[in-house]
Amino acid sequence: MNRPQIHVVIIAKDEAINIERAVVSGKRIGNVTVIDSGSVDKTIELAEAAGAKVIHNTWKGYADQRRFALEYIQDEWIFFLDADEIISPELADKINGMELTADGCRIKRISQFLGRWMKHGSWGRDSVLRLFKRNKAIIEERLVHEEVKVNGSTIFIHEPIRHFAQNDFETIGKKFTTYLPLMAAEIAKRGKDPNMFFVFLNASGAFIRDYFLRAGFLDGWQGFVLAFWGAASIIAKYAEAKRIMENTVRRDNGI
């Protein structure tokens, strides 16, 4: 079988703790390029030592980095891998042994949270579209949690990406402070003032869905923390969006 060349792309900055593991896993299916936006730790050295090509592109946002990758990489197929993820050996075997007949592949992702692989709740149902034909890809214009969409057919791969997501509260806090302003800004751009009562109901419903209906309780105390943190994040991002909108009104009114 003559499988098309796949190019693995990792977007990174200051990921010395993760980058070697990610690059090594990416080499299982193809060449690896790390797009770095100014690391000051050993990300670049470790990535190159692991076998990746490293190029620099000034940070202008998540979506912009992915578009840059699509312009820079000329191979027909691209696999976007986050620095805190790996292509599992079983996923690599699956990809290396399959014919790429669709335009994109949505892949199951399993994530580790506070030391436990989460099998239930919302995270237990997670999947991401990461392997796709470059000329079929569409990058959403979003500040955070942007996704690749494919203008064409897709298939689902059950063999997983492994995501070493948030294994201590320091990492949880850093991700929260990084993503919260971006998520709030996305909400504020819509121009609709959030009703915090309904936000609270939505957050409560999310906790009930993830912890009870989707059996997050089977993931032990980590399942409870994850469901609670997800609900709290909903409240926090809408509250921050409300604050942004109110400050904008005050500024426009000269207050």
MARSERO-206058 format. One record per residue: y, x, z of N, C-alpha, C in turn. Coordinates in steps of 0.1 Angstrom, whole numbers, plus 5000, padded with zeros to 4 digits. Example, Ala and Ser with C-alpha at 12.3 -4.5 7.8 and 13.67 -1.06 7.14 Angstrom:
% residues 2
494351325078495551235078496751325078
497851285071498951375071500051295079
//
This chain:
% residues 255
498850095000500050005000501250095000
502250064991503450144990504550074997
504750095010505750025018507050085015
508150005014509450055012509950145023
510850235021511350325031512250235041
511950255054512750185064513650295071
514850255073515850345080516250285094
515950345105516250295118517650345122
518450255126519850285130520050245144
520650345152520950325166522450345168
523150245173524550255176524650295191
525350405194525350455207526650525211
526850525224527950605231527450625245
527450755249527050795262525750735267
524750755259523350695261522350805263
522750915270521851025272520550985280
520750885288519550845296518550775288
518950715276518050635268517750685254
518650775249518550795234517350865229
516850955237515651035232514450935231
514250855240513150755240513250665228
514550615225514750525214514450595200
514950715199514850795186513350825184
512650865194511250895192510450775187
510750655193510150535189510450495175
511750515171512150485157511450575147
511250695150510550785141509150735137
508650645145507250585142507250515129
508450465124508450385112509350435101
510150535104511050585094512050685099
513050715090514150805094515050735104
515650815112516550755123517950815122
518950735122520350775122521050715134
521650795142522450755154523950755150
524550635151525950625149526650635162
527350745165527950775178529450755177
530050695187531450665187532250745197
531750865200532450955209531850985222
530551005222529851045235530351175241
530451175254530851295261529751345270
528651275270527451325277526551405266
525251405268524451485259523751395249
524251275246523651185237523351255223
524351325218524251375205523251485204
523251575214522251685214520851635216
520651535225519351485227518851405215
519751335208519351255196518851355185
519651455183519351555172518051625176
517851665188516651735192515351645190
515551515192514451415190514151385175
515051435166514751415152515651325145
516751285151517751185145518851265138
519451195128520651245122521751175130
522851245134523951185141525251185133
525851075132527151075125528151005135
529451035133530450975141531250865134
531450755141532350655136533150605147
534450605146535350565157535150415160
535050385173534750245177535850155174
535450045167536349935164535749795168
534549805174533849685178532449685173
531549605180530149595177529849565162
530549455157530249415144530749515133
531849585136532349685127531349805126
530749845137529849955137528649915129
528149795130527049755122527349745107
528549705104528949695089529049845084
529549935092529650075088528250125085
527250085093525950135091525350085078
525649955074525149895062525849965050
527050015051527750085040527250235039
526950295051526550435051525050455047
524150375052522750385049522450325036
521750395027521450355014520050305012
519150325022517750275020517750125019
516750065013516649925010516449845023
515749905033515449825045516049905057
516549825066517249875079516549815091
516449885101515949835114517049875124
517749775130518749805140518049805154
518149915161517549935174518649975184
518649905195519649945205519150065213
520050135219519750265225518850235237
518850125244518050095255516750015251
516350025239515149965234514250065228
512950025226512050115218511250025209
510850075198509850015189508450045195
507849945200506549965207505550025197
504550095202503450145193502750035185
502549915191501949805184502849755173
504149745176505049705166505149795154
505149925157505150025147503850015138
502749995144501549985137501549865128
502149755133502249625125503149655113
504349715115505249735104504649825094
504049935099503550035089502349985081
501749875086500549825079500849695071
502049645071502349525064503149535051
503049445043503849435031505149355034
506249415031507549355034507949265022
507449145023507649045012508848955015
509248935027510348855030511648935030
512748875033514048945033514448995046
513748945057514048985070512948955080
512949015091511848995101512548975115
512248855121512648825135511448875143
511848955154510849025162510948985176
509748955182509748925197510349045204
511049015215511549125224511249085238
510649185245510349165259511249265267
511849215278512849295285512449315299
512849435304512649465318513849445326
513649375337514849345346514449375360
515249465366514949515380513549555382
513049635372511649685373510549605369
510749485364509749385360509849345346
508749345338508849285325508849135326
509849075321510048925322509248855312
508348765316507548695307507848545306
508748495315509148355315510648335314
511048215317512548185316512948205301
514348215300514848235286514448365280
514448475289514048605284512648605279
511748525284510448525279510248465265
511348405260511348345247512148425237
512648535241513648615233513048665220
513848665210513448735197514748765190
514748875182515948925175515548955161
516548935152516348975138516849115136
515949205134516349355134515949425122
514949375115514449445103514749355091
515449415081515949335070516349415058
516449355047516949415035518449435036
518849555033520349585035521249495027
520849465014521649385006521649235008
520749195018520649055022521349025036
521849125042522349115056523749055056
523948975066525348925069525548955084
526649015087527049055101528048955106
527748885117528648785122529948855127
531048785126532348835131532548785146
531948865155532048835169532348955177
532948945188533349055197532149115204
531149025207529949075214528748985211
527549035213526348965210526348915195
526849005187526848975172525348985167
525048905158523648905152523748925137
522648995132522448995118521848865113
522448815103521748705096521348745082
520348685077519848715064519948605054
520548635043520648545032519348545024
518348475029517048475023515948435033
514748475030513548435038513348525049
512748475060512448555072511048525076
510348625083509148595090509248645104
508248605112508248635127507148735130
507548835137506548945141506348935157
505148915161504848895175504749025183
504449135176504449265183505849295187
506049345199507449345205508249475204
509549445204510549545208510549545223
510549665229510649675244512049705248
512649625257514049645260514149675275
514649795278514849845292516249795296
516349675299517649605300518449645312
518149605323518949615335518049645347
517849765351516849795361517449835374
518749825375519349845388520749765388
521249745400522449655400523649735395
523649865395524749935389524849905374
523649915368523649885353524049735351
523549645359523949505358525549495358
526049555368527549555370528349615358
527849725353528549785342528449695329
527249635327527149555315528049425317
528049375329528949255332530349285329
530849395334532249435332532649465318
531649515310531849545296531849415288
530849325290530749215281531549095285
531849075298532548955303533948935296
534749045295536049025288535948985274
534849035267534649005253534148865251
533248825260532748685259533848585262
534648615272535748535275536848525264
537048635257538048635246537548555235
536148555232535648465222535848325225
535648285238535848145242537348105240
538248195245539648175244540148155230
539548225220539948215206539748075201
538848005207538647865202539747775205
540547805215541747735219541547605227
540347585231540047465239539947505254
540747445262540847475276539547435283
538747525289537547485296537747395308
536847295308536847205320535847265330
536347315341535447395350534347305357
534647175358533647085364532447085354
532647065341531547065332530947205330
531747315332531147445332530147465343
530547415355529647425367528347345364
528447225358527247145355526447225345
527047285335526347355325525547475331
526247545340525647665347524447615356
524647505363523547455371522347415363
522647345351521547315342520847435336
521647545334520947665329520047725339
520447715352519547775362518247685363
518447555364517247465365516347485353
516847505341516047525329515247655329
516047765333515347895332514447915344
514747865356513947895368512747805369
513047675366512047575368511347535355
512047475346511447425334510847535325
511347655325510747755317510047855326
509747815338508847885347509348025351
510648045352511148175357510648215370
510248115378509748145392508448225391
507748225380506548295379506848445378
508148485375508448625374508948675388
508548615399508848665412510348655415
510748745425512148735429513048775418
512548865409513448905398513748785389
512848685388513048565380514148485386
514148475399515248405406516648475404
516648605406517948675404518448665390
517548675380517948665366518448525363
517848415368518248285365519648255372
519748305384521048295392522148365385
521848495380522848575374523248515361
522348455354522748385341523648275343
523348195354524248075357525648125362
525648235370526948285375527748345363
527048405353527748455342528448355334
527848235333528448125325529748085332
529748065345530948035353532048145351
531548265352532548375352533248385338
532448375327533148395314534048285311
533748155315534648045312535848055322
535648095334536748115343537748215338
537248335333538048435327538748385314
538048305306538648255294539848155298
539648085308540647995313541948065318
541648175325542748265330543448325318
542748375308543448425296544348325289
543848205288544548095281545848055289
545648045302546848015310547848125310
547448245310548448355309549148355296
548448325285549048315272550048205272
549748095277550747985278552048025286
551748095297552948135305553748235298
553148325291553848425283554648365272
554048275265554748205254555848125258
555848075271556947995277557848085284
557648215284558648305291558548295306
557348255311557248245326556748375331
//
